[in-house]
Amino acid sequence: MANKSKKFEDNVGGRFYVDKECIACDACVLAAPDHFGMHPEDGHAFVVKQPSSPEEESQCTEALEGCPVEAIGNDGETGEG
């Protein structure tokens, strides 16, 4: 289970986030390419855009459920920050 106290600072503010357990497998980027990206230097994933529609929420949930190391959480802070 992802830990919001260990999330990457690269994540945009909001409920979904990626924590430091990420193994850079790219599964989240494949499931929700508009919402997850890979850090160009460190290679870890992070949230680039929070979902704003039910369809986008579904894509992010699919990414969360498909993460092999459970590094994606959906209990982050709402709003900016």
N, C-alpha and C positions, 0 to 999 in steps of 0.2 A: 504494500500500500504506500502510495506517495506521501511524502512528508513536506508540508508547506514551509516548515522552518528550514528545509534544505533545498528550496527551489532555486533555480538559476536566476540571477538578476536580469538576464536577457528577456525573461518572460514579460509580456505586456500585462498590465494589471487586469484582474478579473478572476473568475472562478477556476478556469483551467490553467494548469501550469505543468512544467516538467521539473523534476528534482534531480539531484546529483547522482542518482542511481542509474541514469541514462547510459546505455551502452552504444548509442549512435547506430542502432540497427536500421533506422530510416522507415520503420513501419508506420509511424504516425504521419510522416510526410506523405507517404503513399496513400494513406486513408483520408487525410484532410490536408491537401497541399496548400490551401489558402490560409490555413490556421497554424501550421507547424513548419518550422524551418530548421536548418542545420547551421550551427555556428561555423563560420568559415575557417577559424583557426583551431578551436578546441574540439570541434567535431560533434558536440552534443546537440540534441534537439532542444527547441524552446518554442513557446507560443508566440506567434507573430501577430495574431488577430483573434480576439474572442468571438464566439458565435453570436450572431444577431438575428437568427431566424431558426425555426424548428429544424429545418433541413441542415443548417450548419451545426446546430447542437447535436444532431444525430451523427454527423461526420466526426465531430470531436469525441463523442462518446464511443464511436467505433474505434477511433485511435486509442483511447484510454483502454478499452477492453482488449485490444490487440497488442498492447505493450507487453513484451515477454518478461520484463523485470518490474512491472507495475510502477514505473517512474512518472506516470502522468496522473495528476490529481484533478479533482473538480470541486475542491472545497476551499479554494483560495479566496482572497478578498474580492468583494464586488467593487466595481468602479475603478478609478485610476489608483495606481500606487504599487 
